[in-house]
Amino acid sequence: MRPDNESENIKALEASRDPEKRNDFLKDSQDHIIRLASALSGRIITKSDDDFSVALIAVSEALDKYDEKKGNFWSFAATVMKARLTDLYRKSQKSARELSLSPSAFEGEVNDEDTGFSFELELKDKLSDNSTVIDNDLRDEILALSEELKQYNISFFDLAGHSPKTKSTRDACSKAIKAFFLPPPLMEALRKTGLFPAKEVMKREKLSRKFIDKFRKYLIVSALIIDGDYPGLYEYIRFLN
């Protein structure tokens, strides 16, 4: 959910002047800070990551510098956060590229229609309002899936560039997966070869080889989620399609 700009601006001003309100503001904003930092970095960020600590400090720094003339607080905080995360990645060499910055992220918002969002971020966005128990269960599923993906030389957190970003590519991926599971399903072929059975899927659905190759990793992950014991991640696949 996006924060209401006017009320958040007022809360930010109050938090900048009162240490107790500052602590409450930062605590209450943790989910949004995680989502915003994830949008800026292009990957899932959790509370155990250094990225989150840096993002939290950046928001506190933004509170110190914020006044009404700066407009939307979260837009201002996003610019501070981007600068601090860039410093972190530059020092640690965690990222060889510039941080991604979508228009909605620049405004301090998280928009699930933004075509620049990754598989991971959309998943995080969908489940961000759920309970801690669900979040922990989801984390366990991600860890288990990450282990299974090693057999296919795929990392769950490398999927940003291989997931569908637009409705048309999502629809096409959905068709590919549905074709994959038509009788007889092609799961055995996938597990045996470690490769997505593109030729067989193309016989069942009019899709180009170029398209399937581009989204091969995403399609493999989707197939494993649907066929495996990943109820939380499966709900995401249903949501996506």
C-alpha positions in Angstrom: 0.0 0.0 0.0 1.2 3.5 -0.8 1.5 6.0 2.1 -0.8 9.0 2.0 1.5 11.8 1.1 0.0 14.6 3.1 -0.4 12.6 6.3 3.1 11.1 5.9 4.6 14.6 5.4 3.0 15.7 8.7 4.2 12.6 10.5 7.7 13.2 9.1 7.8 16.8 10.3 6.6 15.7 13.8 9.2 12.9 13.8 12.0 15.2 12.8 11.3 17.2 16.0 10.6 14.5 18.5 13.0 11.5 19.2 10.2 9.3 20.4 8.0 10.0 17.4 11.0 9.5 15.2 11.5 6.0 16.5 7.8 5.2 16.1 7.9 6.6 12.5 10.9 4.5 11.5 9.4 1.4 13.1 6.0 1.9 11.5 7.6 2.6 8.1 9.8 -0.5 8.0 7.7 -2.3 5.4 7.6 0.7 3.1 11.4 1.3 3.6 12.1 -2.4 2.6 9.9 -2.1 -0.5 11.4 1.3 -1.5 14.9 0.0 -1.0 14.1 -3.1 -3.0 12.7 -0.9 -5.8 15.9 1.2 -5.9 18.2 -1.8 -5.8 16.2 -4.1 -8.0 16.2 -7.1 -5.7 14.6 -8.4 -2.5 15.9 -6.7 0.6 15.1 -8.1 4.0 15.6 -6.8 7.5 18.8 -8.9 8.0 20.5 -7.2 5.0 23.0 -4.4 5.3 21.0 -2.7 2.6 18.1 -2.4 5.0 20.2 -0.8 7.8 21.6 1.7 5.3 18.1 2.5 4.0 16.8 2.9 7.5 19.6 5.3 8.4 19.0 7.2 5.1 15.3 7.7 6.1 16.5 9.0 9.5 18.9 11.3 7.7 16.0 12.5 5.5 14.0 13.3 8.6 16.9 15.5 9.8 17.0 17.4 6.6 13.2 17.5 5.7 11.0 20.6 5.7 7.8 21.5 4.0 9.6 23.2 1.1 11.0 19.8 0.0 7.5 18.5 -0.8 6.7 14.8 -0.6 8.7 13.3 2.2 9.1 9.9 0.6 10.2 11.4 -2.7 12.9 13.3 -0.8 13.8 10.2 1.3 14.1 8.1 -1.9 16.8 10.5 -3.2 18.7 10.2 0.1 18.3 6.5 0.1 19.5 6.1 -3.4 22.7 8.0 -2.6 23.4 6.0 0.5 22.8 2.6 -1.2 24.9 3.7 -4.2 27.8 4.4 -1.7 27.2 1.0 -0.1 27.3 -0.9 -3.4 30.3 1.1 -4.6 32.3 0.3 -1.5 31.3 -3.4 -1.3 31.3 -3.8 -5.1 28.0 -5.6 -4.7 26.7 -4.1 -7.9 28.6 -3.3 -11.0 25.7 -1.3 -12.4 23.9 1.9 -11.3 20.9 1.5 -9.1 17.7 1.2 -11.0 15.3 4.1 -10.3 11.8 3.8 -11.7 9.6 6.9 -11.8 7.4 5.6 -9.0 10.5 4.8 -6.8 11.7 8.3 -7.4 8.4 9.5 -6.0 8.9 7.3 -2.9 6.2 4.9 -4.1 6.1 1.3 -5.1 3.9 0.6 -8.2 3.3 -3.0 -9.1 2.5 -1.9 -12.7 6.0 -0.5 -13.2 7.6 -2.5 -16.0 11.0 -2.2 -14.4 10.1 -4.3 -11.4 11.6 -7.8 -11.0 10.0 -11.1 -10.2 11.3 -10.9 -6.7 10.0 -7.4 -6.0 6.5 -8.1 -7.3 6.5 -11.1 -5.0 7.6 -9.0 -2.0 5.1 -6.3 -2.9 2.2 -8.9 -3.0 3.1 -10.3 0.4 4.4 -7.2 2.2 1.2 -6.7 4.2 1.0 -10.3 5.4 1.9 -11.6 8.8 5.4 -12.4 10.0 4.6 -16.1 10.1 3.7 -16.0 6.4 6.8 -14.0 5.7 8.9 -16.6 7.5 7.2 -19.5 5.6 7.8 -17.7 2.4 11.4 -17.2 3.2 11.7 -20.9 3.9 10.2 -21.7 0.5 12.6 -19.3 -1.2 15.5 -21.0 0.5 14.3 -24.5 -0.5 13.6 -23.4 -4.0 17.0 -21.7 -4.3 18.6 -25.1 -3.3 16.6 -26.9 -6.0 17.5 -24.3 -8.6 21.2 -25.1 -8.2 20.5 -28.2 -10.3 19.5 -25.9 -13.2 22.3 -23.4 -12.6 19.7 -20.7 -11.7 19.7 -18.4 -8.7 16.4 -17.2 -7.4 17.9 -13.8 -7.0 19.2 -13.6 -10.5 15.7 -13.6 -12.0 15.3 -9.8 -12.4 16.4 -9.8 -16.0 14.4 -13.0 -16.9 10.9 -12.3 -15.6 8.0 -10.8 -17.6 7.5 -7.1 -16.9 4.5 -6.3 -19.1 1.0 -7.8 -19.4 1.7 -9.1 -22.9 4.9 -11.0 -21.8 3.1 -12.2 -18.7 0.2 -13.6 -20.8 2.7 -15.3 -23.1 4.6 -16.9 -20.2 1.2 -18.0 -18.8 0.4 -19.7 -22.1 3.8 -21.4 -22.1 3.3 -22.8 -18.6 -0.2 -24.0 -19.4 1.1 -25.7 -22.5 3.9 -27.2 -20.5 1.4 -28.9 -18.1 -1.0 -30.1 -20.8 -1.3 -34.0 -20.8 1.2 -35.4 -20.8 3.0 -32.8 -18.7 6.6 -32.2 -19.5 8.0 -32.1 -15.9 9.8 -35.4 -16.3 11.7 -34.1 -19.4 12.6 -30.9 -17.5 13.9 -32.8 -14.5 15.8 -35.3 -16.6 17.6 -32.9 -18.9 17.7 -29.8 -16.7 16.4 -27.8 -19.8 13.1 -26.3 -20.5 11.5 -28.4 -23.3 11.0 -25.5 -25.8 10.3 -27.6 -28.9 7.6 -29.6 -27.2 6.0 -26.4 -25.8 6.1 -24.7 -29.2 4.2 -27.7 -30.7 1.5 -27.1 -28.1 1.4 -23.3 -28.2 2.3 -20.7 -30.9 5.3 -19.1 -29.2 8.7 -18.2 -30.7 11.9 -19.9 -29.7 13.4 -16.5 -29.1 10.7 -15.7 -26.5 11.0 -19.0 -24.7 14.8 -18.7 -24.6 14.5 -15.2 -23.2 12.2 -16.3 -20.3 13.7 -19.8 -19.9 14.8 -19.3 -16.3 11.4 -17.8 -15.3 9.5 -20.6 -17.0 11.7 -23.3 -15.2 11.2 -21.6 -11.9 7.4 -21.4 -12.5 7.2 -25.1 -13.4 9.1 -26.1 -10.3 6.9 -24.0 -8.1 3.7 -25.4 -9.6 5.0 -29.0 -9.4 6.7 -28.7 -6.0 5.7 -28.0 -2.4 5.7 -24.2 -2.5 2.2 -23.0 -1.6 3.2 -19.4 -0.9 5.2 -19.1 -4.1 2.4 -20.8 -6.0 0.0 -18.1 -4.8 2.3 -15.6 -6.4 2.3 -17.5 -9.7 -1.5 -17.5 -9.6 -1.5 -13.8 -8.9 0.9 -13.1 -11.7 -1.1 -15.1 -14.3 
